[in-house]
C-alpha cells in the first residue's frame, strides 16, 4: 500500500535534514534545482504508505555538485 516517497537533504553529514518534497513522489527520484556549485549535499529518502506511516530514512547518500563546463 505504498503512497509515495519523501526526499530529504542536509548540507553537512549527520546534521538535521530538511524535507525537499512536501508532496509525495511517485518514484524515489528527485532533481534538486536549489543547490550551489562546488558544495556537497547529503540526501535520504523515506517511503510513505496510504495510512501516512513513514519508514525510517535510507542511508545518506553524498552528492558533490560540480561547476558546469564552459
matplotlib code that plots the C-alpha trace (Angstrom):
import matplotlib.pyplot as plt

x = [0.0, 2.8, 1.6, 4.9, 8.3, 9.8, 13.3, 15.4, 18.6, 21.3, 24.3, 26.6, 26.9, 25.0, 23.1, 19.4, 17.7, 15.2, 12.2, 12.7, 9.4, 6.3, 4.2, 4.8, 7.0, 5.7, 9.3, 12.4, 14.0, 14.4, 16.2, 17.3, 17.5, 18.3, 21.9, 25.1, 28.0, 31.1, 29.3, 28.4, 24.9, 23.5, 20.2, 17.9, 14.6, 11.7, 8.6, 5.1, 2.1, -1.5, -2.2, 0.5, 3.1, 6.7, 9.6, 12.9, 15.2, 17.6, 21.3, 22.5, 24.0, 26.6, 26.4, 29.1, 27.7, 30.4, 30.5, 29.3, 31.9, 32.2]
y = [0.0, 2.4, 6.0, 7.6, 8.8, 11.9, 13.2, 15.0, 16.9, 18.2, 20.4, 18.6, 14.9, 13.9, 17.2, 17.9, 17.1, 19.3, 18.0, 18.8, 17.3, 18.3, 16.3, 12.6, 11.5, 8.5, 7.2, 7.6, 10.0, 13.8, 16.6, 19.3, 22.7, 24.7, 23.5, 25.6, 24.5, 23.4, 22.0, 18.6, 17.6, 14.5, 13.0, 10.4, 9.0, 7.6, 5.6, 6.6, 4.2, 5.1, 5.4, 8.1, 5.9, 6.9, 4.5, 5.1, 7.1, 5.4, 5.6, 9.1, 9.5, 12.2, 14.2, 16.6, 19.4, 20.4, 23.6, 23.2, 23.1, 26.4]
z = [0.0, -0.9, -1.4, -2.4, -1.3, 0.5, -0.2, 2.5, 2.2, 4.6, 4.0, 6.4, 7.2, 10.3, 10.7, 10.7, 7.3, 5.5, 3.7, 0.0, -1.4, 0.6, -2.0, -2.2, -5.1, -7.2, -7.5, -5.3, -7.9, -7.4, -9.2, -6.8, -8.6, -5.5, -4.9, -5.2, -7.3, -5.5, -2.5, -1.1, 0.0, 1.7, 0.7, 2.3, 1.2, 3.1, 1.9, 3.0, 3.0, 2.3, 6.1, 6.3, 8.1, 7.1, 7.0, 8.7, 6.4, 4.0, 4.4, 3.5, 0.0, -0.5, -3.8, -4.9, -7.1, -9.7, -11.7, -15.3, -18.0, -20.0]

ax = plt.figure().add_subplot(projection="3d")
ax.plot(x, y, z, "-o")
ax.set_aspect("equal")
plt.show()
